[in-house]
Amino acid sequence: MCSEAKSWWREFFESPDAFPLSCFPEPDVTVHQVRGIKQLLGLRPEDLVADICCGHARHTLPLAAEGYQLVGLDISEMMLHVARHLATEMSLRLRLVRGLAQQLPFADGVFDVAMNLFNSLGYMDDDDNEAVLSEIARCLKPRGRLLLDTRNKKFQILYAPYRQMVTLANGKPALLQCNYDRENSRLNSVWTNGDDPADVYHTASIRLYSPAEIEDLLTRAGFAVKSRYSEYDGTTFQGFERQLIYLCTKR
Ligand SMILES: C[S@@+](CC[C@H](N)C(=O)[O-])C[C@H]1O[C@@H](n2cnc3c(N)ncnc32)[C@H](O)[C@@H]1O
């Protein structure tokens, strides 16, 4: 296994810094995304929907608020804590489960729809990343739909913040440096004290898959790719955009 693929994500998403450093889209963008999710997936009230790697339930909660049936899963206790707090504030009851995406704690064929959104695939080594997709396929009904919102490898390599000052949750500055490891196709990031590079706050390492590689993973997991988008409004992916969003069905 590539040494960078160790479980950095388990620490990273337990830190309040995960909020500013993940650059979650603004609320108005999430509203627009939720509208797109409903349309792209053709969501029906009777669908049982799994949001795998739901984070603080940015999409899960507004969909549940509209009456859809959602289950959110994430490994981060901190993210789930925020999600539960928001659910209480919204007087919503929905299942938020702590678990691993590569070992889903759900029975075979229970969900009509699954989502894996905002670049949540690729944190682990190839075997575990692939296991996430095959686990999602296992838990979907036959012809179940998957919306996978992932990174466009080319865009990431060109436009990654190779050196940028950012702000941590406590308001302190940090220096973000990214480095693309071509041999392992991983984008490695380190956040340090700008005055002392040995003072490391966080690290991250993400396997960047080309469209052909992702489609290979999806096929092996048992999915048929129906459409490729660059935006939640259904704009077709051309090859150069930031996001690559797949609509798939279980074969
Ligand atoms: C970038 S956030 C995206 C969250 C959410 N989908 C959104 O759009 O806001 C990635 C999330 O995936 C979770 N995650 C990453 N790897 C995971 C794994 N193997 N199993 C479960 N959760 C995981 C993290 O804890 C984090 O909350």
The ligand as an ORCA input file, in Angstrom:
! r2SCAN-3c Opt
* xyz 0 1
  C     -15.389     16.210      1.865
  S     -16.482     15.546      3.071
  C     -17.986     15.493      2.146
  C     -19.197     15.442      3.030
  C     -20.546     15.530      2.328
  N     -20.751     14.471      1.362
  C     -20.734     16.897      1.666
  O     -20.966     16.957      0.453
  O     -20.673     17.897      2.385
  C     -15.985     13.856      3.154
  C     -16.669     13.082      4.263
  O     -16.404     11.695      4.038
  C     -16.180     11.046      5.286
  N     -15.398      9.849      5.001
  C     -14.235      9.779      4.350
  N     -13.832      8.521      4.218
  C     -14.781      7.755      4.798
  C     -14.942      6.346      4.949
  N     -14.038      5.495      4.494
  N     -16.045      5.891      5.575
  C     -16.977      6.766      6.046
  N     -16.861      8.100      5.943
  C     -15.782      8.591      5.311
  C     -15.459     12.088      6.105
  O     -15.550     11.823      7.483
  C     -16.161     13.367      5.667
  O     -17.231     13.696      6.502
*
